[in-house]
Amino acid sequence: MEVFGYRKLIAYQKAKEIVKNTYKALKKFPSEERYAMCDQLRRASVSITSNIAEGVNRYSVKDKAHFIEMAFGSLMEVSSQFEIAEELGHITTEDRLSMDELVKEEARLLSGLQKTYKPSTDSIEFKL
């Protein structure tokens, strides 16, 4: 098994785009959010890539599937927080819609990756 094989995954590459876009959007947030929502969004977005990398390199299929599920949970956390940030006026609707598109694509990719780790009778499809 290649140690850095996760880097070739489109799901991992798209997750890095989410991280970069999150960091870019956080520059628009007010300073009072620096240690609250900003920190949480940074952790959640980076958690997507981290869980993909960790999961892909696990030996058991069950562990692999678990970490992909964790990545999906972090993805939904980012989505939720962007929605709240828009409502609070920290980002524009355009910013949120742009992130929504990335989130939808990443959800599809994670769902496909998840299917490779679960038997078809036990497959989970992540729904938005």
C-alpha positions in Angstrom: 0.0 0.0 0.0 1.3 3.4 -0.9 1.6 5.7 2.1 0.6 8.8 0.3 -2.0 7.2 -2.0 -4.8 9.4 -0.5 -3.2 12.4 -2.3 -4.4 10.9 -5.6 -8.0 10.7 -4.5 -10.3 13.3 -6.1 -12.2 13.4 -2.8 -9.0 14.4 -1.0 -8.1 17.0 -3.6 -11.7 18.5 -3.5 -11.5 18.5 0.3 -8.3 20.6 0.1 -10.2 23.1 -2.1 -12.8 23.4 0.7 -10.0 24.1 3.2 -8.5 26.8 1.0 -11.9 28.4 0.4 -12.7 28.3 4.1 -9.5 30.0 5.0 -10.1 32.6 2.3 -13.6 33.3 3.5 -12.5 33.5 7.1 -10.5 36.7 6.2 -13.9 38.4 5.9 -15.1 37.5 9.4 -15.0 40.1 12.2 -12.1 39.9 14.6 -14.5 38.9 17.5 -15.1 35.6 15.6 -11.4 34.8 15.4 -11.4 32.5 18.4 -15.0 31.2 18.0 -16.5 30.4 14.6 -13.2 30.9 12.7 -11.3 28.3 14.8 -14.2 25.9 14.5 -14.5 26.3 10.8 -10.7 25.8 10.4 -10.8 22.6 12.5 -13.8 21.2 10.7 -12.5 21.9 7.2 -9.1 20.4 7.9 -10.8 17.4 9.6 -12.3 16.4 6.2 -8.8 16.0 4.6 -7.4 14.4 7.8 -10.1 11.8 8.0 -9.8 10.9 4.4 -6.0 10.5 4.7 -6.3 8.5 7.9 -9.1 6.3 6.7 -7.6 5.4 3.4 -4.5 4.2 5.2 -6.3 2.0 7.7 -6.1 -1.7 7.1 -9.6 -2.9 8.0 -12.5 -2.0 5.7 -14.6 -1.2 8.8 -12.0 1.4 9.9 -11.8 2.9 6.4 -15.5 3.3 6.2 -15.6 4.8 9.7 -13.1 7.6 8.8 -15.0 8.4 5.6 -18.1 8.8 7.7 -16.2 11.1 10.0 -15.1 13.2 7.0 -18.7 13.5 5.9 -19.7 14.7 9.3 -17.0 17.4 9.2 -18.2 18.3 5.7 -21.7 18.9 7.0 -20.3 20.9 10.0 -18.6 23.2 7.5 -21.8 23.5 5.5 -23.8 24.4 8.5 -21.4 27.0 9.8 -21.2 28.7 6.4 -25.0 28.9 6.4 -24.9 30.5 9.9 -22.0 32.8 8.8 -24.1 34.1 5.9 -27.1 34.7 8.2 -24.8 36.7 10.6 -23.5 38.8 7.7 -19.9 37.5 7.9 -20.0 36.2 4.3 -22.1 36.9 1.3 -24.7 34.7 -0.2 -22.4 34.2 -3.1 -19.7 32.9 -0.8 -22.1 30.4 0.8 -23.5 29.3 -2.6 -19.9 28.7 -3.8 -19.2 26.6 -0.8 -22.5 24.7 -1.2 -21.3 23.6 -4.7 -18.0 22.4 -3.3 -19.8 20.6 -0.4 -22.2 18.9 -2.9 -19.4 17.6 -5.0 -17.4 16.5 -2.0 -20.5 14.7 -0.6 -20.8 12.8 -3.9 -17.1 11.9 -3.9 -17.2 10.7 -0.2 -20.4 8.7 -1.0 -18.6 6.9 -3.8 -15.5 6.3 -1.7 -17.7 5.0 1.1 -19.3 2.5 -1.3 -15.9 1.0 -2.1 -15.4 0.2 1.6 -18.9 -1.3 2.3 -20.6 -4.3 0.8 -23.5 -3.3 -1.5 -26.0 -4.7 1.0 -24.5 -2.5 3.8 -23.7 0.5 1.7 -24.4 4.0 2.9 -25.1 6.8 0.5 -24.6 10.2 2.0 -27.6 12.5 1.2 -27.8 16.2 1.3 
